[in-house]
């Protein structure tokens, strides 16, 4: 196109992809006016006007309003400001659509009543504070009437659902189910009975005693070192791998130590046996049992809501490190 040439409205429409009526409409609305008029009264547009019309078409396809476009063309607002405004609106719209999709998917799956639909719509719109309050109320009732170990209670409460700023439909569906579970009085009592039984029967009193929980907590930094080394591809038979294996065995042999007993001896045979147990743990971890009780379901839904699978423990790496650290048996 020649910079100084003037083009009739038909040519302008073909070059911009707009209809002739749309070009006239934008001229009549004062958005992009023609550069001149022919002696016969026909509208003529220069290159600058055509470029502005192409921008108008693009912005209209992005749902910008005429007043916003006028401000941009007049230099009263920048394209960046316009884009930021519309991106915020689009993000808000996407959030609403995901919420609606989650509710509709749940309705189809559960054949929900009108009352349940209203409740689900309310649940997906809960604030962070409202969600936290619901979870706190759940755990307050679960711990009523008995005294769960403080450390266990802290670990249970730490597993909290945290919806991201822009959750997926799957995360919202998981939250709807979880919130329904949290509000159910029968579920709360079932979780209470389940955890009470775990802590008070069989090996529960020993495993949830303060000394044992302290030892379990002491294992966390060692377990993290195992995970970091495996993630960083540290060779299990390297000096660092042997050092981590020694730390693990130092912890393991002292788990059941008492004032009257120093604990288990750290022998090559015990290291090999522990390595075998690690491999068995890897098999179990790859095919864990389906959630059985309401607490298992709670934890599964928390994972789904958060959208982040817990990092798997590298049992195989630790098994190799333990074998490499075991001196030959004579």
RAPEZI-V44712 format. One record per residue. N is the residue number from 1. PSI is psi in whole degrees, 0 to 359 (* if undefined). Layout:
n psi
N PSI
N PSI
//
This chain:
n psi
1 140
2 138
3 326
4 1
5 149
6 142
7 139
8 166
9 329
10 316
11 320
12 317
13 316
14 320
15 328
16 346
17 8
18 159
19 160
20 319
21 325
22 320
23 318
24 318
25 315
26 330
27 314
28 330
29 357
30 18
31 304
32 109
33 152
34 154
35 334
36 174
37 136
38 162
39 333
40 0
41 11
42 144
43 138
44 140
45 140
46 180
47 320
48 318
49 320
50 318
51 321
52 322
53 323
54 322
55 320
56 316
57 315
58 314
59 325
60 323
61 337
62 13
63 23
64 144
65 163
66 321
67 320
68 318
69 319
70 318
71 321
72 313
73 331
74 357
75 9
76 345
77 149
78 160
79 326
80 317
81 318
82 317
83 320
84 318
85 314
86 329
87 319
88 318
89 319
90 319
91 317
92 319
93 319
94 320
95 316
96 319
97 320
98 320
99 315
100 319
101 318
102 315
103 315
104 319
105 320
106 321
107 314
108 323
109 324
110 352
111 56
112 155
113 169
114 322
115 320
116 324
117 316
118 318
119 316
120 319
121 322
122 321
123 318
124 343
125 8
126 146
127 169
128 319
129 320
130 320
131 316
132 321
133 320
134 318
135 318
136 320
137 321
138 309
139 330
140 319
141 323
142 326
143 4
144 136
145 356
146 170
147 88
148 150
149 135
150 318
151 320
152 316
153 321
154 319
155 318
156 314
157 334
158 336
159 87
160 143
161 133
162 98
163 131
164 171
165 325
166 78
167 154
168 168
169 322
170 321
171 321
172 321
173 319
174 322
175 320
176 313
177 318
178 316
179 322
180 320
181 317
182 328
183 346
184 116
185 323
186 322
187 318
188 316
189 326
190 318
191 319
192 313
193 319
194 311
195 325
196 317
197 318
198 321
199 341
200 355
201 159
202 231
203 0
204 310
205 321
206 312
207 337
208 13
209 155
210 314
211 318
212 319
213 326
214 319
215 321
216 319
217 326
218 337
219 343
220 312
221 329
222 316
223 322
224 323
225 321
226 313
227 319
228 317
229 318
230 318
231 324
232 6
233 39
234 128
235 130
236 331
237 12
238 166
239 321
240 320
241 318
242 322
243 319
244 320
245 320
246 319
247 318
248 314
249 325
250 323
251 313
252 317
253 342
254 2
255 316
256 20
257 145
258 170
259 334
260 351
261 130
262 355
263 193
264 145
265 141
266 94
267 161
268 321
269 320
270 325
271 318
272 318
273 318
274 322
275 319
276 320
277 325
278 318
279 322
280 323
281 325
282 319
283 315
284 320
285 329
286 335
287 64
288 154
289 153
290 149
291 130
292 302
293 177
294 331
295 319
296 319
297 321
298 311
299 322
300 320
301 324
302 315
303 318
304 319
305 315
306 338
307 15
308 115
309 135
310 142
311 130
312 141
313 133
314 74
315 319
316 319
317 315
318 321
319 317
320 319
321 320
322 317
323 318
324 333
325 350
326 120
327 151
328 140
329 122
330 *
//
